[in-house]
Amino acid sequence: QVSLVESGGGLVQAGESLRLSCAASGFIGSDYEMGWYRQALGKQRELVASVPSRGSTTYGASVKGRFPISRDNAKSTVYLLMNSLKPEDTAIYYCNRRNSPLSWGQGTQVTVSS
């Protein structure tokens, strides 16, 4: 069964850090560029960062320099290290294949208090 399971969210104060994990199963993760997305209440889902199997990562302007993305193909897992969190980073965070995306999972809630 093909699935993506996000974890690692929580409630933190501004300036703190969190590391999100995305565990993929049912497909060869190394074949795909993987992305982290987020959706804040009342807003559209947006791409936060993406990492290809080989090559350069890409970042949204609002997180560049704060949220490094990485992957461990041996573990079929993608990570998002979220540093210097801000209240505006509050959202549900999802991972998915950048191309040929799967159905969206439940995501993981990140809440940043000021």
trRosetta pair geometry for C-beta under 8 A, 3 or more apart (Angstrom, degrees):
i j d omega theta_ij theta_ji phi_ij phi_ji
1 25 7.2 31 84 110 70 107
1 26 5.2 -88 100 -86 32 139
2 25 7.1 180 -140 96 33 61
2 26 3.5 -149 -90 109 46 137
2 27 5.4 34 -122 -26 105 105
2 102 6.1 -150 135 -120 119 138
3 24 7.4 172 90 -150 51 45
3 25 5.2 1 54 57 88 96
3 26 5.9 91 9 7 66 129
3 102 7.8 177 -120 151 24 157
3 105 7.2 85 -171 -92 80 119
4 22 5.8 -6 -171 -174 99 101
4 23 7.3 156 -156 78 47 47
4 24 5.5 -13 -103 -101 75 71
4 94 8.0 74 114 -176 131 80
4 95 5.5 -141 176 84 132 95
4 96 6.3 -156 27 -95 172 53
4 102 6.1 150 -7 65 116 138
4 105 5.0 -128 84 -30 87 133
5 22 7.1 156 75 -155 41 51
5 23 4.8 -15 58 57 97 97
5 25 7.8 15 0 5 105 107
5 105 6.3 -171 -100 -155 38 158
6 9 7.5 42 139 -23 106 108
6 20 6.4 -10 -166 -175 96 110
6 21 7.2 156 -153 85 48 50
6 22 5.2 -17 -97 -101 71 79
6 93 6.3 -170 -177 102 148 84
6 94 6.2 -119 -37 -126 153 40
6 95 5.6 154 -83 6 105 97
6 105 5.9 156 1 89 97 134
6 106 7.2 -145 45 73 101 70
6 107 5.4 -7 55 -144 147 31
6 108 4.3 -133 128 -17 108 104
7 20 7.1 157 83 -157 39 64
7 21 5.1 -15 62 61 89 96
7 22 8.0 169 21 -81 66 37
7 23 7.5 16 9 -4 111 104
7 108 5.7 147 -117 -87 17 143
8 18 6.1 134 151 167 96 99
8 19 5.5 -89 -165 98 142 54
8 20 4.1 178 74 -115 131 43
8 21 5.1 120 -31 9 128 78
8 108 5.9 62 52 147 62 164
9 18 6.8 46 -126 171 37 151
9 20 6.5 27 -61 -102 69 101
9 92 7.9 -23 -101 -135 163 53
9 93 6.3 169 -81 32 117 111
9 107 7.9 44 -32 148 148 74
9 108 3.4 173 -14 150 118 97
9 109 4.8 142 138 68 149 41
9 110 4.6 -115 -141 -65 99 66
9 111 7.9 76 170 -1 104 69
10 18 6.2 -180 40 -115 97 132
10 109 7.8 98 -63 91 15 77
10 110 7.0 11 43 -119 40 59
10 111 7.4 -91 129 38 33 82
11 111 4.6 -17 -108 72 74 110
11 113 6.8 34 -177 -19 93 108
12 16 4.1 -129 174 78 122 133
12 17 7.6 -134 -171 50 164 18
12 18 6.0 -149 -20 -49 148 109
12 85 5.8 74 91 60 126 154
12 110 7.7 -24 20 -164 104 83
12 111 7.4 149 25 84 58 59
12 112 5.8 -20 74 -111 83 69
12 113 7.4 -164 98 22 34 80
13 16 5.3 89 61 -11 68 120
13 112 7.2 72 -175 -163 14 68
13 113 5.4 -46 -111 68 59 90
13 114 7.9 71 -158 -159 73 5
14 85 6.2 -135 -134 97 43 76
14 86 5.8 35 -135 -123 99 41
14 87 6.0 -38 -80 -40 113 77
14 112 5.7 84 -82 168 63 106
14 113 6.8 -107 -24 91 79 44
14 114 5.3 29 -25 -121 132 46
15 84 6.1 -21 -132 -136 44 53
15 85 6.7 -55 22 52 14 69
16 85 5.7 -27 66 32 62 116
16 112 7.8 -173 50 -130 94 94
17 81 6.9 -3 -172 -180 115 81
17 82 6.0 160 -156 88 63 61
17 83 4.9 -11 -105 -106 107 57
17 84 7.5 15 -79 -16 82 37
17 85 6.7 167 -94 -20 32 103
18 81 8.0 179 93 -154 43 44
18 82 4.7 -1 59 55 81 114
18 85 6.8 44 5 -59 97 141
18 110 6.3 -169 59 -125 160 114
19 79 6.1 -13 -175 -166 100 108
19 80 7.1 164 -157 81 53 48
19 81 5.0 -16 -108 -106 88 68
19 82 7.1 -173 -84 18 34 75
20 36 6.9 110 86 -128 139 136
20 79 6.7 150 82 -159 58 53
20 80 4.3 0 54 54 108 98
20 81 8.0 -151 26 -68 67 27
20 82 6.7 53 -10 -17 99 112
20 93 5.7 -77 -114 109 162 148
20 95 7.9 169 137 -47 121 112
20 108 6.1 169 -133 66 109 140
20 110 7.6 -66 -68 -63 121 125
21 77 5.8 -20 -165 -168 98 115
21 78 7.5 141 -160 77 48 47
21 79 5.7 -19 -102 -102 63 74
22 34 7.1 175 89 175 141 133
22 36 7.2 -158 -31 -90 139 87
22 77 6.4 149 74 -158 53 61
22 78 4.3 -13 57 59 112 94
22 79 7.5 -157 19 -70 78 30
22 80 7.8 52 -15 -9 106 98
22 95 3.4 5 -116 16 155 163
23 75 7.8 -73 -122 148 84 90
23 76 6.6 63 -163 105 62 91
23 77 5.3 -21 -99 -101 61 89
24 27 6.6 -65 164 60 114 86
24 29 4.4 124 74 -84 146 119
24 34 7.6 -112 -48 -106 140 136
24 76 4.5 -117 66 166 88 101
24 77 7.1 -168 13 -82 79 37
24 78 7.3 54 -23 -6 110 98
24 95 8.0 -102 -64 114 95 129
25 76 6.6 101 -77 124 52 150
27 31 7.2 -95 157 45 97 120
27 32 7.4 36 126 -11 126 132
28 31 4.6 70 94 -9 102 113
28 32 7.8 141 95 -5 65 90
29 32 6.2 -79 -162 43 44 99
29 34 6.9 3 -168 -57 98 131
29 71 7.5 -163 143 -172 123 127
29 73 6.1 -169 89 -135 104 70
29 76 4.3 146 -4 -138 139 78
29 77 7.9 48 150 -16 177 24
29 78 7.6 -156 -172 -40 134 97
30 53 5.0 86 -175 -130 64 122
30 73 4.1 48 -80 -145 107 129
31 53 6.8 0 -104 -58 7 147
32 53 7.0 107 59 -47 24 106
32 97 4.5 -54 179 -134 144 106
32 98 7.0 164 171 28 90 78
32 99 6.8 -149 -145 54 90 84
32 100 7.5 -104 -119 60 121 100
33 50 5.7 39 162 169 106 115
33 51 6.8 -175 -158 92 72 35
33 52 4.2 -34 -103 -104 99 66
33 53 6.8 -100 -76 -15 56 70
33 97 7.1 97 73 -167 56 66
33 98 4.0 -34 99 29 104 131
33 99 6.4 69 44 4 102 93
34 50 6.6 178 94 -152 38 73
34 51 5.8 -12 61 59 85 83
34 71 6.2 119 43 -90 133 135
34 78 4.6 -135 120 -77 148 154
34 95 6.3 9 178 -176 104 108
34 96 7.5 172 -153 92 68 26
34 97 6.3 -55 -104 -108 61 46
34 98 6.5 -149 -101 -23 8 90
35 47 5.6 -48 -176 -140 136 99
35 48 7.5 141 175 48 86 70
35 49 6.8 176 -150 93 69 42
35 50 3.8 -29 -97 -97 89 95
35 51 7.7 165 -85 17 46 58
35 95 6.7 167 89 -152 45 63
35 96 6.0 -21 63 65 90 70
35 97 7.5 58 18 162 87 11
35 98 4.6 101 -24 -81 115 86
36 47 7.7 105 81 -163 49 59
36 48 4.5 -49 102 62 94 116
36 49 5.1 15 45 53 105 83
36 50 7.4 -162 21 -76 61 51
36 67 7.8 -123 78 156 145 130
36 69 6.2 -159 4 -108 120 124
36 78 7.2 -164 -56 130 93 123
36 80 4.6 51 -73 -68 166 143
36 93 6.2 -6 -173 -173 102 105
36 94 7.3 153 -158 83 54 42
36 95 5.4 -34 -98 -96 62 78
37 45 5.2 31 162 176 125 104
37 46 6.4 168 -157 84 81 32
37 47 5.5 -49 -102 -101 83 44
37 48 6.0 172 -112 -1 22 89
37 93 7.1 155 83 -157 45 55
37 94 4.8 -20 65 66 96 93
37 95 7.3 158 17 -98 78 25
37 96 6.5 -5 2 19 122 107
38 45 7.0 176 91 -148 26 66
38 46 6.2 -21 61 59 73 81
38 48 5.3 63 -6 -53 102 122
38 89 7.7 -54 -176 -167 171 64
38 91 3.9 77 174 108 111 144
38 92 6.7 159 -153 78 67 41
38 93 4.9 -28 -96 -99 89 67
38 94 7.1 166 -87 19 35 73
38 110 7.6 -51 -127 38 125 121
39 43 6.5 -176 -164 83 62 82
39 44 7.0 -84 -126 150 91 24
39 45 4.2 -41 -77 -92 105 73
39 46 7.4 143 -86 11 55 66
39 91 5.6 156 71 -171 29 108
39 92 5.3 -16 59 57 88 93
39 94 7.2 23 -2 -1 101 115
39 107 7.6 -79 32 -106 103 167
40 43 4.4 29 65 34 90 126
40 88 7.8 -35 -93 -171 154 60
40 90 6.3 80 -123 95 102 71
40 91 4.2 -72 -74 -95 66 99
41 91 7.8 -151 -15 -114 59 63
43 46 7.5 -32 139 -18 115 109
43 91 7.9 -62 60 -113 121 116
45 94 7.2 -22 -145 35 126 130
46 60 6.4 70 144 -104 113 151
47 50 6.4 -23 -172 -37 120 108
47 58 7.9 8 141 107 129 111
47 60 6.0 162 99 -61 70 108
48 59 7.4 -22 155 -148 53 66
48 60 5.3 -72 -138 7 34 123
48 63 5.5 26 -166 18 87 158
48 67 6.3 -55 163 113 111 157
48 69 8.0 137 109 -66 94 124
48 80 7.0 38 107 -139 135 146
48 93 7.2 -17 -8 -134 153 100
49 57 6.3 6 -176 175 100 112
49 58 6.7 171 -152 89 55 54
49 59 4.8 -7 -105 -107 89 70
49 60 6.8 -96 -59 3 59 80
49 63 6.5 -95 -49 96 104 135
49 67 5.7 -152 -32 112 140 112
49 68 7.9 143 -157 -168 164 17
49 69 4.0 179 129 -35 132 134
49 80 6.4 146 50 -119 129 108
50 57 6.6 172 85 -157 48 68
50 58 5.0 3 50 52 93 97
50 69 6.9 103 41 90 2 168
50 98 5.1 62 -145 -83 139 132
51 57 4.8 -21 -98 -106 75 95
51 69 4.8 -153 -41 121 115 116
51 70 6.7 121 -94 -119 165 17
51 71 5.2 -178 104 -19 141 115
51 78 6.6 172 46 -140 124 112
52 55 4.3 7 63 55 136 109
52 56 7.4 39 22 55 113 37
52 57 7.7 -155 11 -88 72 47
52 98 7.9 -57 -88 23 69 147
53 71 7.9 -79 -113 82 47 152
53 73 7.1 60 -140 -87 88 133
57 68 7.7 80 95 -155 169 65
57 69 5.4 165 -148 61 137 106
59 63 5.6 -127 -174 85 107 89
59 64 4.1 133 107 -92 133 77
59 65 7.8 154 119 -9 164 50
59 67 6.8 150 -136 69 117 96
59 69 7.5 179 -86 -2 89 112
60 63 5.2 56 67 25 92 99
60 64 6.9 -144 85 -39 40 83
61 64 5.9 -34 -140 -2 30 118
62 88 7.4 -102 -175 117 135 122
63 66 5.3 -107 -166 60 61 103
63 67 4.1 -17 172 17 119 125
63 82 7.9 -60 -147 -126 119 82
63 89 7.6 95 -94 -110 103 109
64 67 7.9 -53 -77 39 18 85
66 82 7.1 24 139 -158 94 54
66 83 5.1 -144 -168 70 70 84
66 84 5.0 -98 -135 56 114 107
67 80 5.8 0 -177 -175 103 95
67 81 6.6 169 -154 80 49 53
67 82 5.2 0 -111 -107 94 62
67 83 6.9 -164 -76 25 46 73
68 80 7.8 170 88 -151 41 49
68 81 5.1 0 60 52 86 108
68 83 7.9 30 7 0 87 114
69 78 7.0 -2 -173 180 98 99
69 79 6.9 162 -156 86 51 59
69 80 5.4 -17 -104 -103 78 73
69 81 7.9 -165 -81 21 30 72
70 78 7.4 170 91 -157 41 58
70 79 4.9 -9 62 58 86 105
70 81 7.4 25 9 -8 107 105
71 77 6.9 170 -154 94 63 49
71 78 4.7 -24 -102 -106 90 72
71 79 7.0 -176 -83 16 37 75
72 75 4.2 20 107 34 117 107
72 76 7.8 -38 93 16 75 19
72 77 5.0 5 53 60 99 93
72 78 8.0 -165 23 -79 63 32
72 79 7.5 48 -8 -15 95 109
73 76 6.9 29 -164 -78 39 45
78 95 5.7 153 71 -147 128 147
80 93 7.1 -133 61 178 151 144
80 95 8.0 -167 -22 -80 120 108
82 85 5.6 49 143 -80 107 101
82 89 6.8 137 -169 175 129 150
82 110 7.1 19 60 -142 175 153
85 89 5.1 -109 -156 52 82 148
85 110 7.6 -133 -141 170 136 120
85 112 4.6 -153 146 -110 114 136
86 89 5.1 111 58 -11 69 100
86 112 6.1 91 102 119 21 155
87 90 5.9 -17 -179 -16 53 114
87 112 5.0 -150 -100 99 37 100
87 113 6.9 24 -101 -149 95 14
87 114 4.8 -22 -57 -60 132 94
88 112 7.8 -38 32 65 31 130
89 110 6.4 -53 133 120 94 127
89 112 5.2 56 62 -3 96 144
90 110 6.3 -152 -129 105 42 75
90 111 5.1 36 -130 -129 103 49
90 112 5.1 -132 -61 28 85 81
91 110 6.2 6 56 57 58 97
92 107 4.1 67 166 126 103 148
92 108 7.0 149 -160 68 68 26
92 109 5.4 -37 -102 -94 74 63
92 110 7.6 155 -106 18 23 73
93 107 5.7 154 72 -165 36 98
93 108 5.4 -28 61 62 93 81
93 109 7.8 164 14 -97 77 13
93 110 5.6 41 -17 -7 116 117
94 104 5.7 -20 -154 -154 152 100
94 105 6.3 162 -140 53 96 83
94 107 4.3 -59 -74 -96 81 99
94 108 8.0 157 -77 16 43 66
95 105 7.6 4 51 29 71 124
96 101 4.5 25 161 -142 126 105
96 102 6.0 -153 -144 42 92 78
96 104 6.6 -51 -73 -104 132 68
96 105 8.0 -175 -75 4 87 90
97 100 5.7 -26 111 80 138 69
97 101 5.1 -175 65 -104 81 48
97 102 6.1 88 12 -10 106 85
98 101 7.4 -47 -180 -71 4 90
101 104 7.9 9 158 -66 121 70
104 107 7.3 -5 169 -44 102 98
